[in-house]
Amino acid sequence: MRKKIIAGNWKMNKNLNEGADLVNELLEIITSSSMDVEVILGVPFTHLYMLASISDKFSVSAQNCSSQVSGAFTGEISANMIQSTGAKYVILGHSERRAYHQENNANLVKKVDLCLSHNLKVIYCCGELLSERNSGNHFETVKSQIEEALFHLNPEQISNIVIAYEPVWAIGTGVTASSDQAQEMHAYIRSIFKDKYGLNIGKYLSILYGGSCNPSNAHEIFSKEDVDGGLIGGASLNANDFSQIINAF
């Protein structure tokens, strides 16, 4: 059975006190029915150690890491530093990192390898722009993002990868991909992993939907066969909204 995952991506929001308040509020309202769901909080670097220490009900994730091991790279945070905080995951390849920081697949290979070598699991983001979907190139775009950054890994390493599909045109725009569109792409992603690594890897790979998921649409999206949860942006900053999404399976 594939793992169900709800990962919140706080992005550049919440100072330390606000972050602690949000998590404590979430702990008060989270229900026992959500315990079969792994809840991951993708938080700013400043929050990692504190939130990793608050509760074992959540896993904590960084939102990025350096492609370098260590050294004179001012402002960067290494995989080793992240691992030392108690964090378990790193989000890599998010569409905002690709767009605003010019991250490419070659750079992401280095980051993926460093994270895995420090026993950090990777939430790897992929997804197409509106222009790529409108031109019919959305499958090829997603396939190249996955193949070029992940397909050098062996099956054991792939077992520590979670895929997050982000239709970029549905992030922060108020537009959401339909549940059928989400299922279509998730099934396609699963098929390319099956083709590369075999039926077993493809069958158990967790694939999250990352496009404006909220309490009103989460249940419908999560009901699709190949959707195993969500990478949640804005709704993860509200304890009530986030808890409803956690309980939407």
C-alpha positions as CSV (number, residue, x, y, z in Angstrom):
1,M,0.0,0.0,0.0
2,R,1.4,3.4,-0.9
3,K,2.0,6.0,1.8
4,K,-0.4,8.8,2.0
5,I,1.4,12.1,2.5
6,I,0.3,15.7,3.1
7,A,3.2,18.1,3.0
8,G,2.8,21.8,3.8
9,N,5.1,24.3,2.1
10,W,5.2,27.4,4.2
11,K,7.5,29.2,1.7
12,M,8.8,32.5,3.1
13,N,6.1,32.9,5.8
14,K,5.9,32.8,9.6
15,N,8.6,33.9,12.1
16,L,9.7,31.5,14.8
17,N,6.9,32.4,17.3
18,E,4.2,32.3,14.5
19,G,5.5,29.0,13.3
20,A,5.4,27.4,16.8
21,D,1.9,28.8,17.3
22,L,0.6,27.3,14.1
23,V,2.0,23.9,14.9
24,N,0.6,23.9,18.4
25,E,-2.8,24.9,17.0
26,L,-2.6,22.1,14.5
27,L,-1.7,19.6,17.2
28,E,-4.8,20.6,19.2
29,I,-7.2,20.0,16.3
30,I,-5.7,17.2,14.4
31,T,-7.8,14.0,14.6
32,S,-6.9,10.4,15.2
33,S,-8.3,9.5,11.8
34,S,-5.3,11.3,10.2
35,M,-2.7,9.1,11.8
36,D,-2.4,6.9,8.7
37,V,-1.3,10.0,6.8
38,E,2.3,11.2,7.0
39,V,2.3,14.9,7.7
40,I,5.3,16.9,6.6
41,L,6.0,20.5,7.3
42,G,8.2,22.3,4.8
43,V,9.4,25.3,6.7
44,P,12.0,28.0,6.5
45,F,15.6,27.0,7.6
46,T,15.2,29.1,10.7
47,H,12.4,26.8,11.9
48,L,13.8,23.4,11.3
49,Y,15.4,22.5,14.6
50,M,12.6,24.0,16.7
51,L,9.8,22.3,14.8
52,A,11.6,19.0,14.6
53,S,11.7,19.0,18.4
54,I,8.0,19.8,19.0
55,S,6.2,16.6,18.1
56,D,6.7,13.3,16.5
57,K,3.3,13.6,14.8
58,F,5.0,15.5,12.0
59,S,8.1,15.2,9.8
60,V,10.0,18.3,9.0
61,S,11.3,19.3,5.6
62,A,13.7,22.0,4.4
63,Q,12.5,23.9,1.3
64,N,15.9,23.7,-0.5
65,C,19.5,22.9,0.1
66,S,22.9,23.8,-1.5
67,S,24.4,21.8,-4.3
68,Q,27.7,22.1,-2.6
69,V,29.0,19.9,0.3
70,S,30.5,22.9,2.3
71,G,32.8,25.8,1.9
72,A,32.8,29.5,0.9
73,F,29.2,29.7,-0.3
74,T,27.8,32.6,1.7
75,G,24.1,32.2,2.6
76,E,23.9,28.6,1.5
77,I,22.7,25.7,3.7
78,S,24.2,22.3,3.2
79,A,22.5,18.9,3.3
80,N,24.6,18.0,6.4
81,M,23.4,21.1,8.2
82,I,19.8,20.2,7.4
83,Q,20.2,16.7,8.6
84,S,21.7,17.8,11.8
85,T,18.5,19.8,12.7
86,G,16.4,16.6,12.8
87,A,14.7,17.3,9.5
88,K,13.8,14.2,7.5
89,Y,13.0,15.7,4.0
90,V,14.1,18.4,1.6
91,I,11.8,19.9,-1.1
92,L,13.8,20.2,-4.4
93,G,12.9,21.6,-7.8
94,H,10.0,23.6,-6.7
95,S,8.6,25.7,-9.6
96,E,9.5,28.9,-7.7
97,R,13.1,27.8,-7.4
98,R,13.2,27.0,-11.1
99,A,11.7,30.3,-12.1
100,Y,13.3,32.8,-9.6
101,H,16.6,31.1,-9.0
102,Q,17.3,29.5,-12.4
103,E,17.5,26.0,-11.0
104,N,17.8,23.4,-13.7
105,N,17.8,19.6,-13.9
106,A,21.6,19.4,-13.9
107,N,21.9,21.4,-10.7
108,L,19.2,19.4,-9.1
109,V,21.1,16.1,-9.7
110,K,23.8,17.4,-7.3
111,K,21.2,18.4,-4.7
112,V,19.3,15.1,-4.9
113,D,22.5,13.1,-4.5
114,L,23.7,15.2,-1.5
115,C,20.4,14.9,0.3
116,L,20.2,11.1,-0.2
117,S,23.8,10.7,0.9
118,H,22.8,12.4,4.2
119,N,19.8,10.2,4.8
120,L,17.3,12.9,3.8
121,K,14.3,12.0,1.7
122,V,13.5,14.2,-1.2
123,I,10.2,15.6,-2.3
124,Y,11.0,16.2,-6.0
125,C,8.8,18.8,-7.8
126,C,8.0,18.7,-11.5
127,G,5.4,20.3,-13.6
128,E,4.6,22.3,-16.7
129,L,3.9,25.9,-17.6
130,L,0.6,27.0,-19.1
131,S,2.4,27.5,-22.5
132,E,3.7,23.9,-22.4
133,R,0.3,22.5,-21.6
134,N,-1.4,24.5,-24.3
135,S,1.2,23.4,-26.8
136,G,0.7,19.7,-25.9
137,N,4.2,19.4,-24.5
138,H,3.3,18.9,-20.8
139,F,4.0,15.2,-20.7
140,E,7.4,15.6,-22.3
141,T,8.3,18.5,-20.0
142,V,7.5,16.5,-16.9
143,K,9.3,13.4,-18.2
144,S,12.5,15.3,-18.9
145,Q,12.4,16.9,-15.5
146,I,12.2,13.5,-13.9
147,E,14.6,11.6,-16.2
148,E,17.4,14.2,-16.1
149,A,17.4,14.7,-12.4
150,L,16.4,11.2,-11.0
151,F,17.0,8.4,-13.4
152,H,20.6,8.0,-12.5
153,L,19.5,6.7,-9.1
154,N,19.2,3.0,-8.2
155,P,16.0,1.4,-7.0
156,E,16.9,1.7,-3.3
157,Q,17.6,5.4,-3.7
158,I,14.3,5.9,-5.6
159,S,12.5,4.5,-2.6
160,N,13.5,7.7,-0.7
161,I,12.0,9.9,-3.4
162,V,8.5,11.4,-3.3
163,I,7.2,13.1,-6.4
164,A,5.2,16.3,-6.3
165,Y,3.4,17.2,-9.5
166,E,2.9,21.0,-9.8
167,P,0.9,22.3,-12.7
168,V,2.6,25.7,-12.6
169,W,-0.4,27.4,-14.2
170,A,-2.5,26.3,-11.1
171,I,-0.2,27.6,-8.4
172,G,-1.3,30.8,-6.7
173,T,-3.5,31.7,-9.6
174,G,-6.8,30.5,-8.2
175,V,-7.0,28.0,-11.1
176,T,-6.9,24.3,-10.1
177,A,-6.3,21.4,-12.4
178,S,-9.3,19.2,-12.5
179,S,-9.1,16.0,-10.6
180,D,-9.1,14.2,-14.0
181,Q,-6.2,16.3,-15.2
182,A,-4.3,15.5,-11.9
183,Q,-5.0,11.8,-12.3
184,E,-3.9,11.8,-15.9
185,M,-0.5,13.3,-15.1
186,H,0.0,11.2,-12.0
187,A,-0.8,8.0,-13.9
188,Y,1.7,9.1,-16.6
189,I,4.4,9.8,-14.0
190,R,3.8,6.4,-12.4
191,S,4.1,4.7,-15.8
192,I,7.5,6.2,-16.6
193,F,8.9,5.0,-13.2
194,K,7.4,1.5,-14.0
195,D,9.1,1.6,-17.4
196,K,12.5,2.5,-15.8
197,Y,12.5,0.6,-12.5
198,G,9.8,-2.0,-12.8
199,L,6.3,-2.5,-11.6
200,N,7.1,-2.7,-7.9
201,I,8.8,0.7,-7.7
202,G,6.1,2.4,-9.8
203,K,3.4,0.8,-7.7
204,Y,4.7,2.0,-4.4
205,L,6.0,5.5,-5.4
206,S,4.0,8.3,-3.6
207,I,3.0,11.1,-6.0
208,L,1.5,14.3,-4.5
209,Y,-0.6,16.9,-6.2
210,G,0.8,20.4,-5.8
211,G,-1.6,22.9,-7.5
212,S,-3.8,25.0,-5.3
213,C,-5.2,22.2,-3.2
214,N,-7.7,23.4,-0.5
215,P,-10.3,22.0,1.8
216,S,-13.1,22.3,-0.8
217,N,-11.3,20.2,-3.6
218,A,-8.9,18.0,-1.6
219,H,-11.3,15.0,-1.2
220,E,-12.1,14.8,-4.9
221,I,-8.5,15.1,-5.9
222,F,-7.3,12.6,-3.3
223,S,-9.9,10.1,-4.4
224,K,-8.1,9.5,-7.7
225,E,-6.3,6.3,-8.0
226,D,-2.8,7.7,-8.6
227,V,-3.0,10.7,-6.3
228,D,-1.4,9.9,-2.9
229,G,-1.7,13.3,-1.2
230,G,-0.7,16.9,-1.7
231,L,2.0,19.5,-1.5
232,I,0.0,22.3,0.0
233,G,1.0,25.9,-0.2
234,G,-1.2,28.7,1.2
235,A,-3.7,26.4,2.9
236,S,-0.9,25.0,5.1
237,L,-0.6,28.3,6.8
238,N,-4.0,28.0,8.4
239,A,-4.4,25.2,10.9
240,N,-8.1,24.6,10.3
241,D,-7.7,24.4,6.5
242,F,-4.6,22.2,6.7
243,S,-6.2,19.8,9.2
244,Q,-9.2,19.5,6.8
245,I,-6.9,18.6,4.0
246,I,-5.1,16.0,6.1
247,N,-8.5,14.4,6.9
248,A,-9.7,14.6,3.3
249,F,-8.7,11.0,2.3
